[in-house]
Amino acid sequence: SYETENKIARLLLGIASGDKNIDGIKHSLLEKSNIDPVQLFCILDKEMKSTITIDNLNEFVIRYNINTNLHYLKAIILFYDNNGDGVLDFKEFINLIISDSDFFFKKSLKQMFRKGFDTPSNISHSNSSEIGLSAFAKILENEIDFVNYISELINELKSLNDFNLQDMFYSIKSYSYITEGSIKAFFDKNGINYTTGDIKSIFNRIDFNKDGKISFNDLKILFSLNTLDNHNNN
């Protein structure tokens, strides 16, 4: 129905708006705070596994009294876990804390570990500044708010009698996948205003494996955000 398609559009634009807001916060915090991504990664990776796990994030949010639970932390990992192994390696962690607008800084960090040095496990585990740790806490708080908002929009869609995820996919896709062009066509059909940046942000969040297209499985992952196991920290 027209109402359902408009709520789908609202969800997509909500994703775009939230992603751009978080990206701006990352950029601002990088300018104002002494964030050392390598040292921060090492502080979180206490076991020197060269990955950040949900338990690592959970220990951090407890330390900083961030009101959340494992449901939201799992969702954050989902958004940045490009290879689907359930943890964040260094390159994925960089995407979590560094803005896309700081492209050259992000690229230089990733290149540091490119050839056989894909993780910073050989870096000393010294303490990062408290300002840098507080900045990371701020990033996580905004990611948690984002997941909560998107979950609410997803619940609104699921409550509609005529909503079906497969129908949503077919109403937007072009050939076998959802593409940037097919999202633009969907917005145009429904008279929705959007920007090129909106489309980029939508793909940034829903294209989970970063292959440049959104599959039906990508949509299923997105709609799992409000059905992940919900366990409280305490």
C-alpha positions as CSV (number, residue, x, y, z in Angstrom):
1,S,0.0,0.0,0.0
2,Y,0.9,3.7,-0.3
3,E,1.2,3.9,3.5
4,T,3.6,0.9,3.6
5,E,5.8,2.2,0.9
6,N,6.0,5.6,2.7
7,K,7.1,3.9,5.9
8,I,9.7,1.9,3.9
9,A,10.9,5.2,2.6
10,R,10.9,6.7,6.1
11,L,13.0,3.7,7.3
12,L,15.6,4.2,4.5
13,L,15.8,7.9,5.1
14,G,16.1,7.3,8.9
15,I,19.0,5.1,8.2
16,A,20.6,7.7,6.0
17,S,20.0,10.5,8.5
18,G,21.4,8.5,11.4
19,D,24.5,7.4,9.5
20,K,25.3,10.9,8.4
21,N,24.8,12.2,12.0
22,I,27.2,9.6,13.4
23,D,29.7,10.3,10.7
24,G,29.7,14.0,11.6
25,I,30.1,13.1,15.3
26,K,33.1,10.9,14.5
27,H,34.7,13.7,12.5
28,S,34.1,16.3,15.2
29,L,35.5,14.0,17.9
30,L,38.6,13.2,15.9
31,E,39.3,16.9,15.6
32,K,38.7,17.6,19.3
33,S,40.0,14.5,21.0
34,N,43.3,12.7,21.2
35,I,42.0,9.4,19.6
36,D,44.8,7.0,18.9
37,P,43.0,4.2,16.9
38,V,45.8,1.7,17.3
39,Q,46.2,2.1,21.1
40,L,42.4,2.1,21.5
41,F,42.1,-1.2,19.7
42,C,44.8,-2.7,21.8
43,I,43.2,-1.5,25.1
44,L,39.9,-3.1,24.0
45,D,41.7,-6.3,22.8
46,K,43.0,-7.3,26.2
47,E,43.4,-10.9,25.2
48,M,45.6,-9.9,22.2
49,K,43.3,-11.8,19.8
50,S,43.7,-9.1,17.2
51,T,39.9,-8.7,17.1
52,I,37.3,-6.9,19.2
53,T,34.5,-9.1,20.5
54,I,31.1,-8.3,21.9
55,D,32.6,-9.1,25.4
56,N,35.3,-6.5,24.8
57,L,32.6,-3.8,24.0
58,N,30.5,-4.9,26.9
59,E,33.4,-4.5,29.4
60,F,34.0,-1.0,28.0
61,V,30.3,0.1,28.2
62,I,30.1,-1.2,31.8
63,R,33.3,0.8,32.7
64,Y,31.8,4.0,31.3
65,N,28.3,3.4,32.7
66,I,26.7,3.4,29.2
67,N,23.1,2.3,29.5
68,T,22.8,-0.6,27.0
69,N,22.7,-4.3,26.6
70,L,24.2,-7.0,24.4
71,H,21.4,-6.6,21.9
72,Y,22.7,-3.2,20.9
73,L,26.3,-4.2,21.0
74,K,25.6,-7.2,18.6
75,A,23.9,-4.8,16.3
76,I,26.9,-2.4,16.2
77,I,29.2,-5.3,15.4
78,L,26.7,-6.3,12.6
79,F,27.0,-2.9,11.0
80,Y,30.8,-3.0,10.8
81,D,31.6,-6.7,10.6
82,N,32.2,-6.9,6.8
83,N,33.3,-10.5,6.6
84,G,30.6,-11.8,8.9
85,D,32.8,-13.5,11.5
86,G,31.1,-11.9,14.4
87,V,34.0,-9.8,15.6
88,L,35.8,-6.6,14.4
89,D,39.3,-6.8,13.1
90,F,41.4,-3.7,13.0
91,K,40.2,-2.5,9.6
92,E,36.6,-2.9,10.6
93,F,37.2,-1.2,13.9
94,I,38.7,1.8,12.0
95,N,35.3,2.1,10.1
96,L,33.6,2.2,13.5
97,I,35.6,5.1,14.9
98,I,36.8,7.1,11.9
99,S,34.5,9.3,9.8
100,D,34.3,8.6,6.0
101,S,35.1,12.3,5.6
102,D,38.5,11.6,7.1
103,F,39.2,9.3,4.1
104,F,42.9,9.8,3.8
105,F,43.6,9.3,7.6
106,K,41.4,6.1,7.5
107,K,43.2,4.9,4.4
108,S,46.7,5.5,5.9
109,L,45.7,3.6,9.1
110,K,44.6,0.6,7.0
111,Q,47.7,0.7,4.9
112,M,49.9,0.4,8.0
113,F,48.8,-3.2,8.4
114,R,48.2,-4.1,4.7
115,K,50.8,-6.6,3.8
116,G,50.9,-9.4,6.3
117,F,50.2,-7.0,9.2
118,D,46.4,-6.9,9.1
119,T,46.1,-6.3,12.9
120,P,48.0,-4.2,15.4
121,S,48.8,-7.1,17.7
122,N,52.5,-6.2,17.6
123,I,51.8,-2.7,19.0
124,S,52.5,-2.0,22.7
125,H,49.4,-2.0,24.9
126,S,49.9,1.4,26.4
127,N,47.1,3.5,27.7
128,S,45.3,5.9,25.4
129,S,44.3,9.3,26.8
130,E,41.1,9.5,28.9
131,I,39.8,12.0,26.4
132,G,40.2,9.5,23.6
133,L,38.5,6.8,25.6
134,S,35.6,9.2,26.4
135,A,35.3,10.0,22.7
136,F,34.9,6.3,21.9
137,A,32.2,6.1,24.6
138,K,30.4,8.9,22.8
139,I,30.6,7.1,19.5
140,L,29.1,4.0,21.1
141,E,26.3,6.0,22.7
142,N,25.3,7.4,19.4
143,E,25.5,4.0,17.7
144,I,23.2,2.6,20.4
145,D,20.8,5.5,19.9
146,F,20.9,4.8,16.1
147,V,20.1,1.1,16.6
148,N,17.2,1.9,18.9
149,Y,15.7,4.3,16.4
150,I,16.0,2.0,13.5
151,S,14.5,-0.9,15.5
152,E,11.5,1.3,16.3
153,L,11.1,2.1,12.5
154,I,11.4,-1.6,11.7
155,N,8.7,-2.5,14.3
156,E,6.4,0.1,12.8
157,L,6.8,-1.6,9.4
158,K,6.3,-5.1,10.8
159,S,3.1,-4.0,12.5
160,L,1.4,-3.2,9.2
161,N,-0.9,-5.9,7.9
162,D,0.3,-5.7,4.4
163,F,4.0,-5.6,5.1
164,N,6.2,-8.4,3.9
165,L,10.0,-8.3,3.7
166,Q,10.1,-10.1,0.4
167,D,7.6,-7.7,-1.1
168,M,9.7,-4.8,0.2
169,F,12.7,-6.3,-1.6
170,Y,10.8,-6.8,-4.9
171,S,9.4,-3.3,-4.7
172,I,12.9,-1.7,-4.6
173,K,15.2,-4.1,-6.4
174,S,16.5,-3.9,-9.9
175,Y,17.1,-7.4,-11.4
176,S,18.4,-9.5,-8.5
177,Y,19.6,-6.8,-6.2
178,I,18.8,-3.4,-4.8
179,T,21.1,-0.9,-6.4
180,E,21.7,2.8,-5.9
181,G,19.6,3.5,-9.0
182,S,16.7,1.3,-7.8
183,I,16.5,3.1,-4.5
184,K,16.5,6.5,-6.3
185,A,13.7,5.1,-8.5
186,F,11.7,3.9,-5.5
187,F,12.0,7.4,-3.9
188,D,11.1,9.1,-7.1
189,K,8.0,6.9,-7.5
190,N,6.8,7.9,-4.0
191,G,7.7,11.6,-4.3
192,I,10.4,11.4,-1.7
193,N,13.1,14.0,-1.6
194,Y,16.6,12.6,-1.2
195,T,20.3,13.5,-1.8
196,T,23.2,11.5,-3.2
197,G,24.6,11.5,0.3
198,D,21.4,9.8,1.5
199,I,21.9,6.9,-1.0
200,K,25.5,6.5,0.0
201,S,24.6,6.4,3.7
202,I,21.9,3.8,3.1
203,F,24.4,1.6,1.3
204,N,26.9,2.2,4.0
205,R,24.6,0.6,6.6
206,I,22.6,-2.0,4.6
207,D,25.3,-3.3,2.3
208,F,26.7,-5.5,5.0
209,N,29.4,-7.2,3.0
210,K,30.3,-4.1,1.1
211,D,29.9,-5.6,-2.4
212,G,28.1,-2.5,-3.8
213,K,24.6,-4.0,-3.9
214,I,21.9,-4.9,-1.3
215,S,20.7,-8.5,-1.5
216,F,17.7,-10.0,0.2
217,N,20.0,-11.4,2.8
218,D,21.2,-7.9,3.6
219,L,17.6,-6.9,4.2
220,K,17.1,-9.9,6.5
221,I,20.2,-8.9,8.5
222,L,18.9,-5.4,8.9
223,F,15.5,-6.6,10.0
224,S,17.1,-8.9,12.6
225,L,18.2,-5.8,14.6
226,N,15.1,-5.9,16.7
227,T,15.1,-9.7,17.1
228,L,18.7,-10.2,18.3
229,D,19.0,-11.9,21.8
230,N,18.3,-9.2,24.3
231,H,20.3,-9.7,27.5
232,N,20.9,-7.0,30.0
233,N,24.4,-6.1,31.1
234,N,23.4,-6.8,34.7
